Amino acid sequence: MRYVKSQKGNVFLLAILVLVIGSVISLTLIGMSINGTARNEHREDLTQAKKNAESGIEHLTASMQKKLKENLPAPGINTSSSLANFKKDFIDNLELHRCPPENKIHIEKPEKNYIHNEDGNTHYSTCINYDENEINQLLNQNHFYVPITIQSIGYADGEEKTITAKAKFGATYKNYPSFLDFAVATHPGTNGNGDSDKRSENLILNGGIQIKGNVFTNGNIVLSNRGYVPVPERDYKDNPWKLSTYPEISGVLYNNSDKSLFKMNQFEVGNSCKRPEAATNILAILSGALGTVLDSVINVLGYILLGTFDAPSKYLTYYDLEYYNYDNQLSNCFTKLPISDISSYLLKKDNLKLQKTGLELEPVQIAGANSFIEHGKQNIKSIVENNGTTFTNAISFYAKGKKEGNYKIENASILINNSTYKGTYYIRTPEKLDFPAVYTSSTSYLTDLLNNLVSSLNLGNLLKELGIKDLLSLLTGSNKQNKGLEGQFYIEHAANQDKLLTELLKKLELLSSGKPDEKRLLDFLINNRGLIPQGKAFNLDPGLMDNSNFTLNGVYFMKGDVKIYDTNITGDAILFVDGSVEILRSKLNHKNNHKLLIFATGDIIYKFDSQTDRDMINDNKPVEVNAYLYSNRTVEFHGTLKNIHVKGGIAGNQVILTGIRGEVNKKLIGLPYLWDLKNTTNENASPRLIVEHDPDLWKTFKELTNQYSSMPDYYEFFLEPLKITSRK
């Protein structure tokens, strides 16, 4: 019995021991589970705190960027703003978010400098730090993309996480038009005629041209391996589109990837390759009203360069390319491709880099309200009225013994003799006279002027026929003297050509109801695309007795067309032209490596005017054009019969460049002339049109605008993304 009782007691003790051990293990596991849950909750809180800190950075950067955008001055001329005002706004933006000196966050009473979430709870507090001396030094140098340090603390159920990030904040600034940074560029324009086709930003590149420098366009690109000859053989049996190479671009092509590349396939007009409606309608209006002789206007380039002649209407011309609506094209003239495919066609494609751009370069405000010309007019007028001499109701102004000074010349003109006129000039011609506001002596315009003044005697033609040089020499002086203009000039040809032309067309019953086609016709004629010229605000034409050398130094504001014929210009100047610019058989030379900068609201065309132009007999030596040419409409250059080297740059609402390779010689076998083209398809032959960018153009712009105090300041700011460079 004792043995049995002893066994029962051991079982009981063993059961108690197992129970105790199980309880200990259970409690341990429960504790471990509770601790794990706590640790997980802690980690979740830290993760949430970090997310909140990141949210604070996003909130801060968005707030600072929004404020900066509100403070950016409008691009162009802005007399109501200044760099000093912008610098103050920029610093105020930084100070608004600057961490307090104690660098401590008070959750109960948040500092106003901190960015907080706006739901009533403090999930994050974010501010910035920066080196005040470094910032001031950068701003004084007009560098507005500056380094800052972002401190952001996130909170979550008592936990907090701090993120410190190095960043760059601000905007890039230019005190000159960005177009000066490109060899070739297009822009949306500022004074379109309501025709969307003329605001297309198209870049048209045909044949073996060469561009040395960066290119910018937000429009379509049209290209082919043929160059257009604007003076085809007179029997017109031959296609004026001469086979050559594809274009060559050495640099970066900044483009809009949403636009397209259009490769020209056909050059002969037909059912599958149709002419734009605008071209067809204008031709019909002109032909029906004024006779078949005006069929030539369908070949506008041929007309502008050579005058009236029967054009090869069976082929596409550059007038067709200008008005073609590429985005909605339905014909088989072109193959539509992604713009990135351009690298497959360009010559020496390895020299090209493609880069997508989200920017839209702002057009230069040349004329109209708050523009260069308007500000120039008012400032120059103020100078000459307060400290100058006024001449009114005079036919011509001669600065005898007064070659320097300030002059207001109303209802008069300047006749340039052998002197250089220096100073500040306000020149306005009377509305009833149709001769240039500023012109050179012994020219066709002087002859016309004398005929108008003494119409009964026909004095101008009489002097021209008799060759009386003594009288003209009184005006010209020595023909070995250089002459020119230096200073600030406002020049306005007051005749209202639009009004005169409108009345003429009404009498011819070409205008009646203001239909779109009629507006195109009016625009065609007014903007030097047709038979009726505009008023000339500025003309340089040396005539027979002149040495054809002129210097232009300074800043010129002109309302009316600019004509530069048969002369050599040495320029260190800016021309703002409310009108078109024609450059005919002339050379544009640099002065001290400075180029002539021309900004025009109308077309800019470098041209020649006759099939018998002597300069075309030996046309294989390049003519240098040391200039930058900007148009609110179209810029055209043709390197086919002419050999041109642009050293500067080109920009326009549309840019049309065409050329071939090799040599061109004239076959002097009867009239008209035939053209002998050699090596046009040779990739190693020299291009007959080269556009080479001058990277120092902006220096010329700034030096001249700084030199002449009445020039308004120019601003361009580009908002840069706030860029995080490091974080911890």
Rosetta blueprint (number, residue, H / E / L):
1 M L
2 R H
3 Y H
4 V H
5 K H
6 S H
7 Q H
8 K H
9 G H
10 N H
11 V H
12 F H
13 L H
14 L H
15 A H
16 I H
17 L H
18 V H
19 L H
20 V H
21 I H
22 G H
23 S H
24 V H
25 I H
26 S H
27 L H
28 T H
29 L H
30 I H
31 G H
32 M H
33 S H
34 I H
35 N H
36 G H
37 T H
38 A H
39 R H
40 N H
41 E H
42 H H
43 R H
44 E H
45 D H
46 L H
47 T H
48 Q H
49 A H
50 K H
51 K H
52 N H
53 A H
54 E H
55 S H
56 G H
57 I H
58 E H
59 H H
60 L H
61 T H
62 A H
63 S H
64 M H
65 Q H
66 K H
67 K H
68 L H
69 K H
70 E H
71 N H
72 L L
73 P L
74 A L
75 P L
76 G E
77 I E
78 N L
79 T L
80 S L
81 S L
82 S L
83 L H
84 A H
85 N H
86 F H
87 K H
88 K H
89 D H
90 F H
91 I H
92 D H
93 N H
94 L H
95 E H
96 L H
97 H L
98 R E
99 C L
100 P L
101 P L
102 E L
103 N L
104 K L
105 I L
106 H L
107 I L
108 E L
109 K L
110 P L
111 E L
112 K L
113 N L
114 Y L
115 I E
116 H E
117 N L
118 E L
119 D L
120 G L
121 N L
122 T L
123 H L
124 Y E
125 S E
126 T E
127 C E
128 I E
129 N E
130 Y L
131 D L
132 E H
133 N H
134 E H
135 I H
136 N H
137 Q H
138 L H
139 L H
140 N H
141 Q L
142 N L
143 H L
144 F E
145 Y E
146 V E
147 P E
148 I E
149 T E
150 I E
151 Q E
152 S E
153 I E
154 G E
155 Y E
156 A E
157 D L
158 G L
159 E E
160 E E
161 K E
162 T E
163 I E
164 T E
165 A E
166 K E
167 A E
168 K E
169 F E
170 G E
171 A E
172 T E
173 Y E
174 K E
175 N L
176 Y L
177 P L
178 S H
179 F H
180 L H
181 D H
182 F L
183 A L
184 V E
185 A E
186 T E
187 H L
188 P L
189 G L
190 T L
191 N L
192 G L
193 N L
194 G L
195 D L
196 S H
197 D H
198 K H
199 R H
200 S L
201 E L
202 N L
203 L E
204 I E
205 L E
206 N E
207 G E
208 G L
209 I L
210 Q E
211 I E
212 K E
213 G L
214 N L
215 V E
216 F E
217 T L
218 N L
219 G L
220 N L
221 I E
222 V E
223 L E
224 S E
225 N L
226 R E
227 G E
228 Y E
229 V L
230 P L
231 V L
232 P L
233 E L
234 R L
235 D L
236 Y L
237 K L
238 D L
239 N L
240 P L
241 W E
242 K E
243 L E
244 S L
245 T L
246 Y L
247 P L
248 E E
249 I E
250 S E
251 G E
252 V E
253 L E
254 Y E
255 N E
256 N L
257 S L
258 D L
259 K L
260 S E
261 L E
262 F E
263 K E
264 M E
265 N L
266 Q L
267 F L
268 E E
269 V L
270 G L
271 N L
272 S L
273 C L
274 K L
275 R L
276 P L
277 E H
278 A H
279 A H
280 T H
281 N H
282 I H
283 L H
284 A H
285 I H
286 L H
287 S H
288 G H
289 A H
290 L H
291 G L
292 T H
293 V H
294 L H
295 D H
296 S H
297 V H
298 I H
299 N L
300 V H
301 L H
302 G H
303 Y H
304 I H
305 L H
306 L H
307 G L
308 T L
309 F L
310 D L
311 A L
312 P L
313 S L
314 K L
315 Y E
316 L L
317 T L
318 Y H
319 Y H
320 D H
321 L H
322 E H
323 Y H
324 Y L
325 N L
326 Y H
327 D H
328 N H
329 Q L
330 L L
331 S L
332 N L
333 C L
334 F E
335 T E
336 K E
337 L E
338 P E
339 I H
340 S H
341 D H
342 I H
343 S H
344 S H
345 Y L
346 L L
347 L E
348 K L
349 K H
350 D H
351 N H
352 L E
353 K E
354 L E
355 Q E
356 K E
357 T L
358 G L
359 L L
360 E L
361 L L
362 E L
363 P L
364 V L
365 Q L
366 I L
367 A L
368 G L
369 A L
370 N L
371 S L
372 F H
373 I H
374 E H
375 H H
376 G H
377 K H
378 Q H
379 N H
380 I H
381 K H
382 S H
383 I H
384 V H
385 E H
386 N H
387 N L
388 G L
389 T E
390 T E
391 F E
392 T E
393 N L
394 A L
395 I L
396 S E
397 F E
398 Y L
399 A L
400 K L
401 G L
402 K L
403 K L
404 E E
405 G E
406 N E
407 Y E
408 K E
409 I E
410 E E
411 N L
412 A L
413 S E
414 I E
415 L E
416 I E
417 N L
418 N L
419 S L
420 T E
421 Y E
422 K E
423 G E
424 T E
425 Y E
426 Y E
427 I E
428 R E
429 T L
430 P L
431 E L
432 K L
433 L L
434 D L
435 F L
436 P L
437 A L
438 V E
439 Y E
440 T E
441 S L
442 S L
443 T L
444 S H
445 Y H
446 L H
447 T H
448 D H
449 L H
450 L H
451 N H
452 N H
453 L H
454 V L
455 S L
456 S L
457 L L
458 N L
459 L H
460 G H
461 N H
462 L H
463 L H
464 K H
465 E H
466 L H
467 G L
468 I L
469 K H
470 D H
471 L H
472 L H
473 S H
474 L H
475 L H
476 T H
477 G L
478 S L
479 N L
480 K L
481 Q L
482 N L
483 K E
484 G E
485 L E
486 E E
487 G E
488 Q E
489 F E
490 Y E
491 I E
492 E E
493 H L
494 A L
495 A L
496 N L
497 Q H
498 D H
499 K H
500 L H
501 L H
502 T H
503 E H
504 L H
505 L H
506 K H
507 K H
508 L L
509 E L
510 L L
511 L L
512 S L
513 S L
514 G L
515 K L
516 P H
517 D H
518 E H
519 K H
520 R H
521 L H
522 L H
523 D H
524 F H
525 L H
526 I H
527 N H
528 N H
529 R H
530 G L
531 L L
532 I L
533 P L
534 Q L
535 G L
536 K E
537 A E
538 F E
539 N E
540 L E
541 D L
542 P L
543 G L
544 L L
545 M L
546 D L
547 N L
548 S L
549 N E
550 F E
551 T E
552 L E
553 N E
554 G E
555 V E
556 Y E
557 F E
558 M E
559 K E
560 G L
561 D E
562 V E
563 K E
564 I E
565 Y E
566 D L
567 T L
568 N E
569 I E
570 T E
571 G E
572 D E
573 A E
574 I E
575 L E
576 F E
577 V E
578 D E
579 G L
580 S L
581 V E
582 E E
583 I E
584 L E
585 R L
586 S L
587 K E
588 L E
589 N E
590 H E
591 K E
592 N L
593 N L
594 H E
595 K L
596 L E
597 L E
598 I E
599 F E
600 A E
601 T L
602 G L
603 D L
604 I E
605 I E
606 Y E
607 K E
608 F L
609 D L
610 S L
611 Q L
612 T L
613 D L
614 R H
615 D H
616 M H
617 I L
618 N E
619 D L
620 N L
621 K L
622 P L
623 V E
624 E E
625 V E
626 N L
627 A E
628 Y E
629 L E
630 Y E
631 S E
632 N L
633 R L
634 T E
635 V E
636 E E
637 F E
638 H E
639 G E
640 T L
641 L L
642 K L
643 N L
644 I E
645 H E
646 V E
647 K E
648 G E
649 G E
650 I E
651 A E
652 G E
653 N L
654 Q E
655 V E
656 I E
657 L E
658 T E
659 G E
660 I L
661 R E
662 G L
663 E E
664 V E
665 N E
666 K E
667 K E
668 L L
669 I L
670 G L
671 L L
672 P L
673 Y L
674 L E
675 W E
676 D E
677 L E
678 K E
679 N L
680 T L
681 T L
682 N L
683 E L
684 N L
685 A L
686 S L
687 P E
688 R L
689 L E
690 I E
691 V E
692 E E
693 H E
694 D L
695 P L
696 D L
697 L H
698 W H
699 K H
700 T H
701 F H
702 K H
703 E H
704 L H
705 T H
706 N H
707 Q H
708 Y L
709 S L
710 S L
711 M L
712 P L
713 D L
714 Y E
715 Y E
716 E E
717 F E
718 F E
719 L E
720 E L
721 P L
722 L L
723 K E
724 I E
725 T E
726 S E
727 R E
728 K L
